[in-house]
């Protein structure tokens, strides 16, 4: 059978409809259910007093490789400085002892020892 003959093959509307009903419509229903569950969970995150976008960004960072996290965080922190973006500390933060002179430190941790670090 030539390629031209394959393209002229008679359409199988009954088969296509069957696939749509059994696979596509079911997947859309399942997807809608999952989207609803996700939406409910993110609403609960917001109910904890956490900004949803920030929580989603934190999840993306959590799912990155360690190297990806470090590159992203270094760039983000530096760009925040370039745009003069900083957390504004209010009297409640100061009363709770958040940092010195109203500055909340950016979280840091010691680098884990790795082969590449040992070679340097």
Secondary structure, 3 states (H helix, E strand, C coil): CCHHHHHCCCCCHHHHHHHHHHHHHHHHHHHHHHHHHHHHHHHHHHHCCCCHHHHHHHHHHHHCCHHHHHHHHHHHHHHHHHCCCCCCCCHHHHHCCCCHHHCCCCCCCCCCCCHHHHHC
